[in-house]
């Protein structure tokens, strides 16, 4: 782990310069913090963090909320065939991310999607690639794949809650909703904080979904929509490896800072419940 980080740091301090008016070979020159300055001064790189912030503001509450609600539902005494529902809800995560994205792109594409055919037959219209809808389409794609996975984590944490505590609450007259809110959720705060932390770190690395939406012609998704897309473009399209390395380290620094903030807030929440 140290070697790749060290190599990326070393690469970020150099730039490739062409000689002979661009007709000669390239040479590597020391740039210091020039690549970091170039990345931070690039409007598309700054905008990519705004896009990810909007994505996270929608995706994280939807995915975490759905996972927790499903875990509580499967854990409740009213649920039947619990193993079947666990497997059925987890299956979307078992599909590789690229394949899942391609499936949803198919369902989003006019002329191919049975969903759009049903909407049109009902007299409605919807464009999953429209500027007002594409972010929701992306959130839906990601949430579909990760909700079941995190549901399993929450369900496993709920199994560790002492049954006698829940039974005592039921004897005292607490219903299912009150038991979930007052007892179950406070007792699995560690699992919730861990899941939110991993989700935040994973969300800022979003790549496959916007890449495929861009290839399908979504007008508001450009080739630098997310930080990872900007890094990919800098490294593999523009062959500016120093800029790509600098942008990668800036993204890693954001992930570390985000982890620190989420952990601190999570510790405060656990201390308060």
N, C-alpha and C positions, 0 to 999 in steps of 0.2 A: 504493500500500500504506500509506503514511504517513497519508493523508487519512482512510481508513476507521477506522484505529486511533485517530487523534486524535478523530474524531467519536464513536466508542464511549466513549473516555475522558471526553469532555465530557458525553455523555448519562448516564454512570454517576454523575455528581456532582449530578444533579438528580432530583427526584421530582415526580409529577403530583398535585396536591391539588385536590379538588372544593370548590366554594364553594356557599353557599346551602343547607346541609344536604344536599348531594348533588344538588340540583335545578338548580344553576347550572352554569356552565362550569367547566373545569379551568384551573388555572394552574400554571406550572412554578416550583418553589422550589428553592433551593440546599440540598442535603442533605449535602454534604461526603462523608465516607466512610460515610454511613448505609446506602447500598445494599450496600456490601461487607460491613458488619456484619450486615445483614439476611440476605444470602446465606449467610454463614458460620454464622449462628445457626439457619438453617433445617435441621431434621433431615433432610428429604427430599433437600436438596442435598448434605449430608455423606454420606448413605447412598448417593447415586448414585456417589460416588467409590469406595465399598466394592464396589458392584456391578461397576464397571468394572475394579477391581483383580482381582476373582475371574474376570471374563471374560478379561482379559489373561493371567492365570496359566494358563488353559487354552488359549486361542486361539493365543497367540504360539508356545509350544513345538510345538503340533500343526501349525500352518501352516508355520512355518519348518522344522521337522523333516521334514515331508512334502515340501516344496518341494526341500529339499537332497537327500533320498533319491531323489526322482524325477530330479533333475538328474544325480546321480551315475550312476543307472541308465541314463539315456539316453546319457550320455557314455561309458559303458563299452564295451569292445570287443565285449561279448556282445550289445549292443542291435542290433536290426535295424529298418529302416523308421524311422529317427530323425526325419525330417521329419514323418512322419505322427503320431508320438507327441507331438512338439512342438506341432503344430497342435491335436490332440485335447485335450491337457491345457490349452492356452491358451484354447480356445473358451469355457469357463465365464466367463472374465473379460470376453470380448467382449459378453456379455449385460449390459444395463444393470442396475445394482444393484437398482432397484425391481422390474424384471421378474423377476430371479432370486429375490428375496424372495417375490414372489407365487407363483412356481412351487413353492418349498419350503413355503410356507404351505398350498398345495393338497395337497402330499404329506403334510403333518402333520395335516390335518383329517379326523376320522372321518367315514365315509360317502362321502368323495370320494377318499381316498388308496388307490391300489392296494397301496402298501407295507403299510398297516395291514390291508388285506384279506388279504394273504399271511400276515402274522403271525397273524391270527385263524384262518385256515384251517389253520395249523400247530399250533393249540391254545394260542397265546400271547396276550399282551395288552400293549399299550404306549400310553401317553398322552404325546405330544410336548409337551403344554402343562402337564403336571403340575409341581408345584413342584420336584420332584427331577430333572426331565428338561429343563425349559425352557432352562436355561443351556447344556446340551449341544446342544439343538436350535439355539440361536443360534450357538454356536461352529461347528457343522457347516455352517450356512448361509454364514457368513462365510468359513470355510476353503475350502469348495467353490469360491467365486468367486475367491479370491486365491492359492490354491496354484499354479495353472498360471502365473499372471503372474510370481510370484517364482521359479518353476522356470526360466523363460526367462532371468531375470537371472542366476541361479546357473549355468545352462548356458553362457551367454555368457562368464561369468568363467572357467569351466573350459576354454573353448576357448583362452584366453590362457596356460594352463599349458604350458610347453615340453614337447613330446612326447618329447624325448630324455631328460628327467628321468624320465618315466613308464616309458619303455622300459628305462632303466638299472635302475629298481626291479624291473621284471619279470625282467630278466636275473639280478638278484641273488636271485630266488626269492620276491619279494613277491607275494602274491595280490591279488585285486581289492579285498577289504575292507581289507587292510593298506595298499595303495596309496592308497585313498580317504582313510583316516583319517590316515595319516602324511605324505602328500604333497599330495593334491588340496585337502583342506579347509584346511590351513595356508596354502596359496598363494592362497586366495580369501577370506581373512579380511576384507579391505576390503569386498567385496561383501556378505558376511554381516552385518557391522556396519551398513552402509548400509541393508540391508533390514530389520534389526531396528529401527533408528532410525525409518524411515518407517512401519513396522508399528505401533510404539508410539504415534507421533503420530496415526496414523489410527485406532487402536483407541479412544483416549480420546474421539474424536469420533463414536462409534457412535450412530446415530439410526434409520435405516430399519428395521433388524431388530427392535429392541424396540418401535418404534411399531406395526408390523404385528402383532406378537405380542400387543400390548396390545389392538388392535382385534379380534383373533380371540378374545379372552377368556381369555388366559393369566392365571391368578389372581395370580401373583407378580410380574407385570410391570405396574407402574402408570404413570401419565402423567409421572412424574418419575424413571423408573428409571435413566436415564443423565444425565450433566451436560447434554448437548445437548437431551434431552427436557425437562429442567427449564427450560432457557433458552427453548425453544420455548413451553412452557406459560406462562412469565412474560411473554413478549413478545406472543404471538398469542392467548392465551386470557384472561389476566388484564390484558393491555395495560399491564403495568408495565415500561416500556421501560428505565427506569433500573436496575431490578433485573436485567433480562435483559442489559444492557450490562455491569454489574458482574460477573455470573456468567460472561459470555463472556471478560472480561479475566482473571478468576481461572483459567479453563480454559486460556487462552493462556499464562498464567504457568506453569501446571503442565506444559504441553507444552514450554516453553523449558527448564524445570528437568530434565524427563525427557530431553530431547535432550542436555543437558550431561552428565548422569550416564551415559547410554548411550555417548556419544562417549568419555568418560574411560575407562570400562570396556573399550570396544573398543580404544582405544589401548594399554591395558595388555596386553590379550590379544595384539594384533599384535606388541608388543614381546617377549612371552614365547615366541612360536612361532618 
